[in-house]
């Protein structure tokens, strides 16, 4: 069976931590910052963990076993 290829779209959106957890950037943090408060922008700036129910599917997209 051929090797699994990494989904390049998933590789750009998800990062693996040193402990093996998956993290992603929060939504609503790309544009239209004028209408958002500074505290909201600061909070959105942090990456968050991927939900446990999505982890298996995302790891498969990243070609990890």
BARO-130274 format. One record per atom (N, C-alpha, C): residue number from 1; residue in one letter; atom name; x, y, z. Coordinates in nm, 4 decimals. Layout:
BEGIN
R  seq  type  atom         u         v         w
R  NUM     A    CA         X         Y         Z
...
//
This chain:
BEGIN
R  seq  type  atom         u         v         w
R    1     X     N    0.0838   -0.1174    0.0000
R    1     X    CA    0.0000    0.0000    0.0000
R    1     X     C    0.0892    0.1251    0.0000
R    2     X     N    0.0524    0.2286   -0.0787
R    2     X    CA    0.1379    0.3473   -0.0851
R    2     X     C    0.1332    0.4279    0.0443
R    3     X     N    0.2332    0.5123    0.0588
R    3     X    CA    0.2395    0.5977    0.1772
R    3     X     C    0.1238    0.6976    0.1759
R    4     X     N    0.0813    0.7370    0.2959
R    4     X    CA   -0.0205    0.8410    0.3065
R    4     X     C    0.0459    0.9769    0.2892
R    5     X     N   -0.0175    1.0647    0.2125
R    5     X    CA    0.0352    1.1989    0.1949
R    5     X     C   -0.0255    1.2920    0.2994
R    6     X     N    0.0520    1.3896    0.3408
R    6     X    CA    0.0034    1.4898    0.4337
R    6     X     C   -0.0898    1.5846    0.3605
R    7     X     N   -0.2027    1.6159    0.4219
R    7     X    CA   -0.2921    1.7176    0.3680
R    7     X     C   -0.2289    1.8533    0.3941
R    8     X     N   -0.1898    1.9232    0.2886
R    8     X    CA   -0.1204    2.0501    0.3041
R    8     X     C   -0.2112    2.1565    0.3644
R    9     X     N   -0.3413    2.1484    0.3384
R    9     X    CA   -0.4325    2.2453    0.3989
R    9     X     C   -0.4400    2.2248    0.5498
R   10     X     N   -0.4399    2.0996    0.5950
R   10     X    CA   -0.4425    2.0721    0.7385
R   10     X     C   -0.3093    2.1076    0.8032
R   11     X     N   -0.1996    2.0864    0.7323
R   11     X    CA   -0.0678    2.1174    0.7874
R   11     X     C   -0.0514    2.2664    0.8135
R   12     X     N   -0.1184    2.3501    0.7336
R   12     X    CA   -0.1102    2.4940    0.7549
R   12     X     C   -0.1959    2.5391    0.8726
R   13     X     N   -0.2991    2.4627    0.9074
R   13     X    CA   -0.3936    2.5052    1.0101
R   13     X     C   -0.3668    2.4468    1.1478
R   14     X     N   -0.3018    2.3327    1.1554
R   14     X    CA   -0.2815    2.2640    1.2825
R   14     X     C   -0.1331    2.2431    1.3082
R   15     X     N   -0.0943    2.2588    1.4341
R   15     X    CA    0.0442    2.2368    1.4747
R   15     X     C    0.0464    2.1350    1.5876
R   16     X     N    0.1498    2.0539    1.5897
R   16     X    CA    0.1657    1.9536    1.6935
R   16     X     C    0.2615    2.0068    1.8001
R   17     X     N    0.2231    1.9951    1.9271
R   17     X    CA    0.3083    2.0425    2.0362
R   17     X     C    0.4145    1.9386    2.0684
R   18     X     N    0.5041    1.9739    2.1577
R   18     X    CA    0.6101    1.8823    2.1984
R   18     X     C    0.5569    1.7589    2.2685
R   19     X     N    0.4411    1.7732    2.3349
R   19     X    CA    0.3819    1.6591    2.4050
R   19     X     C    0.2877    1.5791    2.3155
R   20     X     N    0.2728    1.6197    2.1882
R   20     X    CA    0.1915    1.5438    2.0946
R   20     X     C    0.0490    1.5922    2.0792
R   21     X     N    0.0131    1.7010    2.1486
R   21     X    CA   -0.1220    1.7532    2.1335
R   21     X     C   -0.1306    1.8391    2.0083
R   22     X     N   -0.2516    1.8556    1.9569
R   22     X    CA   -0.2740    1.9377    1.8389
R   22     X     C   -0.3328    2.0717    1.8811
R   23     X     N   -0.2845    2.1793    1.8180
R   23     X    CA   -0.3338    2.3129    1.8479
R   23     X     C   -0.3706    2.3830    1.7179
R   24     X     N   -0.4611    2.4810    1.7285
R   24     X    CA   -0.5003    2.5595    1.6112
R   24     X     C   -0.5300    2.7023    1.6525
R   25     X     N   -0.5262    2.7920    1.5542
R   25     X    CA   -0.5579    2.9320    1.5786
R   25     X     C   -0.7079    2.9475    1.5952
R   26     X     N   -0.7494    3.0403    1.6792
R   26     X    CA   -0.8913    3.0607    1.7018
R   26     X     C   -0.9553    3.1337    1.5839
R   27     X     N   -1.0842    3.1143    1.5687
R   27     X    CA   -1.1568    3.1840    1.4632
R   27     X     C   -1.1773    3.3300    1.5003
R   28     X     N   -1.2189    3.4106    1.4035
R   28     X    CA   -1.2436    3.5544    1.4199
R   28     X     C   -1.1167    3.6320    1.4518
R   29     X     N   -1.0026    3.5873    1.4031
R   29     X    CA   -0.8770    3.6551    1.4347
R   29     X     C   -0.7962    3.6850    1.3083
R   30     X     N   -0.8616    3.7221    1.2005
R   30     X    CA   -0.7897    3.7512    1.0771
R   30     X     C   -0.8086    3.8944    1.0281
R   31     X     N   -0.9259    3.9486    1.0414
R   31     X    CA   -0.9509    4.0839    0.9890
R   31     X     C   -1.0666    4.1469    1.0650
R   32     X     N   -1.1005    4.2712    1.0290
R   32     X    CA   -1.2060    4.3506    1.0930
R   32     X     C   -1.1770    4.3719    1.2413
R   33     X     N   -1.0556    4.4179    1.2700
R   33     X    CA   -1.0155    4.4372    1.4092
R   33     X     C   -1.0691    4.5670    1.4684
R   34     X     N   -1.1135    4.6595    1.3841
R   34     X    CA   -1.1632    4.7871    1.4368
R   34     X     C   -1.2847    4.7676    1.5262
R   35     X     N   -1.3679    4.6720    1.4933
R   35     X    CA   -1.4922    4.6524    1.5676
R   35     X     C   -1.4749    4.5642    1.6910
R   36     X     N   -1.3549    4.5118    1.7134
R   36     X    CA   -1.3317    4.4228    1.8268
R   36     X     C   -1.2571    4.4970    1.9370
R   37     X     N   -1.2922    4.4653    2.0609
R   37     X    CA   -1.2245    4.5296    2.1735
R   37     X     C   -1.0820    4.4759    2.1860
R   38     X     N   -0.9969    4.5538    2.2530
R   38     X    CA   -0.8580    4.5121    2.2676
R   38     X     C   -0.8458    4.3864    2.3522
R   39     X     N   -0.9337    4.3704    2.4520
R   39     X    CA   -0.9281    4.2494    2.5331
R   39     X     C   -0.9702    4.1270    2.4523
R   40     X     N   -1.0667    4.1450    2.3632
R   40     X    CA   -1.1089    4.0338    2.2772
R   40     X     C   -0.9984    3.9951    2.1801
R   41     X     N   -0.9318    4.0940    2.1203
R   41     X    CA   -0.8220    4.0661    2.0286
R   41     X     C   -0.7074    3.9953    2.1011
R   42     X     N   -0.6797    4.0374    2.2233
R   42     X    CA   -0.5734    3.9750    2.3018
R   42     X     C   -0.6081    3.8297    2.3335
R   43     X     N   -0.7330    3.8041    2.3685
R   43     X    CA   -0.7763    3.6685    2.4016
R   43     X     C   -0.7722    3.5786    2.2784
R   44     X     N   -0.8122    3.6314    2.1629
R   44     X    CA   -0.8155    3.5522    2.0400
R   44     X     C   -0.6758    3.5211    1.9872
R   45     X     N   -0.5755    3.5933    2.0359
R   45     X    CA   -0.4403    3.5776    1.9841
R   45     X     C   -0.3776    3.4447    2.0236
R   46     X     N   -0.4295    3.3795    2.1282
R   46     X    CA   -0.3715    3.2535    2.1748
R   46     X     C   -0.4230    3.1348    2.0935
R   47     X     N   -0.3379    3.0357    2.0740
R   47     X    CA   -0.3804    2.9113    2.0112
R   47     X     C   -0.4536    2.8255    2.1141
R   48     X     N   -0.5446    2.7408    2.0657
R   48     X    CA   -0.6217    2.6548    2.1547
R   48     X     C   -0.6054    2.5095    2.1109
R   49     X     N   -0.6332    2.4183    2.2035
R   49     X    CA   -0.6235    2.2755    2.1737
R   49     X     C   -0.7377    2.2322    2.0828
R   50     X     N   -0.7100    2.1352    1.9992
R   50     X    CA   -0.8131    2.0757    1.9148
R   50     X     C   -0.9056    1.9923    2.0037
R   51     X     N   -1.0329    1.9934    1.9738
R   51     X    CA   -1.1294    1.9170    2.0520
R   51     X     C   -1.0969    1.7680    2.0411
R   52     X     N   -1.1077    1.6942    2.1520
R   52     X    CA   -1.0707    1.5514    2.1497
R   52     X     C   -1.1450    1.4681    2.0459
R   53     X     N   -1.2685    1.5057    2.0147
R   53     X    CA   -1.3440    1.4274    1.9164
R   53     X     C   -1.2911    1.4458    1.7746
R   54     X     N   -1.2142    1.5527    1.7498
R   54     X    CA   -1.1592    1.5782    1.6164
R   54     X     C   -1.0152    1.5307    1.6012
R   55     X     N   -0.9516    1.4920    1.7100
R   55     X    CA   -0.8088    1.4626    1.7085
R   55     X     C   -0.7730    1.3481    1.6142
R   56     X     N   -0.8482    1.2402    1.6177
R   56     X    CA   -0.8168    1.1230    1.5348
R   56     X     C   -0.8230    1.1574    1.3865
R   57     X     N   -0.9242    1.2332    1.3479
R   57     X    CA   -0.9416    1.2700    1.2073
R   57     X     C   -0.8297    1.3628    1.1601
R   58     X     N   -0.7909    1.4565    1.2439
R   58     X    CA   -0.6866    1.5513    1.2056
R   58     X     C   -0.5509    1.4826    1.1985
R   59     X     N   -0.5247    1.3904    1.2898
R   59     X    CA   -0.3985    1.3171    1.2843
R   59     X     C   -0.3884    1.2365    1.1554
R   60     X     N   -0.5003    1.1847    1.1082
R   60     X    CA   -0.5005    1.1108    0.9819
R   60     X     C   -0.4719    1.2050    0.8654
R   61     X     N   -0.5225    1.3284    0.8706
R   61     X    CA   -0.4940    1.4254    0.7659
R   61     X     C   -0.3472    1.4647    0.7648
R   62     X     N   -0.2869    1.4644    0.8819
R   62     X    CA   -0.1465    1.4987    0.8924
R   62     X     C   -0.0552    1.3780    0.8686
R   63     X     N   -0.1134    1.2645    0.8335
R   63     X    CA   -0.0405    1.1410    0.8025
R   63     X     C    0.0436    1.0935    0.9198
R   64     X     N   -0.0113    1.1034    1.0403
R   64     X    CA    0.0574    1.0546    1.1595
R   64     X     C   -0.0117    0.9277    1.2058
R   65     X     N    0.0662    0.8408    1.2636
R   65     X    CA    0.0067    0.7177    1.3137
R   65     X     C    0.0295    0.7019    1.4591
//
